[in-house]
Amino acid sequence: MTDVERPQMAVGDEAMSAVLNRLRRAQGQLAGVIAMIEAGRDCKDVVTQLAAVSRALDRAGFKIVASGMRQCLSAVDGEQPPLTEAELEKLFLALA
């Protein structure tokens, strides 16, 4: 799916703020993981931090999907059809 085929997802200001906070946190955690690997840190510590990065990214993705669900279920501008059940399922599974 490209932006030409579907309108951009409109996410409210509060939801967008939460998403951006989660993504910034994940960005910091990922920088920490890279530094840990470069410093030769213990595998267990690296994997634990990497799992935290993954969870932060998942939560950001879920927030985006949840916040945009209403838009996905209805035609926004009257020109684009709503997402089908199969398209919604594929969207969710992309985060699994």
N, C-alpha and C positions, 0 to 999 in steps of 0.2 A: 504494500500500500504506500502510495506517495502522497505528499501534501496536495498534489493536483487532484487526486481522487477523493480525498476526504478533507474537510476543514480541520484546522488545528484545534486541539482540545483546549477548551476554555476552563481553567482551574481558578477558583476564587483566590483572593489575596491571602486569606488565612491559610488555606491549603498550600498555596504556592510557597509561602514563608516556611511552613513545616517541611515541605519537600526540599527546599533549598538548604535548610538547616541540616537535614539528614544527609544530603549529598556533600555538604561541606565537612560534616563529621566523617563521612566515609573517605573523603579525599585526604583528610588529616591522618586517619587510620592507615590508609594505603601508603602514604608517605612513611609512616612509622614502620610498616611491614618491610618496605624497601630498605630502610635504614637498618632494620634488624638483620635482614639477609646479608647486606653489605658488611655488617659488623660480625657476621658469623654466629649469630645467636642460636640458641637451642631450637631444634625443630618444633618441639611442642609449643614453645612461646610464639613462634612464627605462625604456626597453624591456628592457634587460638586467636591471634590478632586478625589473621586472614578471614576466619569465620565471622568475626565481628564486622569486618568490612562488607562481607557478603550479606549479612543480616541488614546492615544499614542500607545497602543498595536495594535489597528486596523490599524493605519497608517504604522506601521512597517510591519504588515502582507501584506497590500496592496502593499507596496514597494517591498517586496520579490516576490510576485506573478507577479507584473508588470515587474520587472527586469528579472525574469526567464521565462516570457511568450514565448520568442523566442525559448528557449531550450525546453519548454513543447510542442511546436507545431511541432518540428522536431525531428527525431531520432538523438540523439547525437553521439552515437558510432556505429551506423549501426546495433546494435544488439537489441536495445530496440525500440519498436514502439512508435510513438508520442502519446501523450495523446489524447483521444477522446474528442469530444465536451461535452459529459456527464461528463467525468472526470474533464474537465476544469470548468464546471459549478459547480460541487460538490466542487472543490477547492475554488472557489470564495464564494460559499454559506457558507463554513465553517467559513468565516470571518464575515458573516452577523449577 
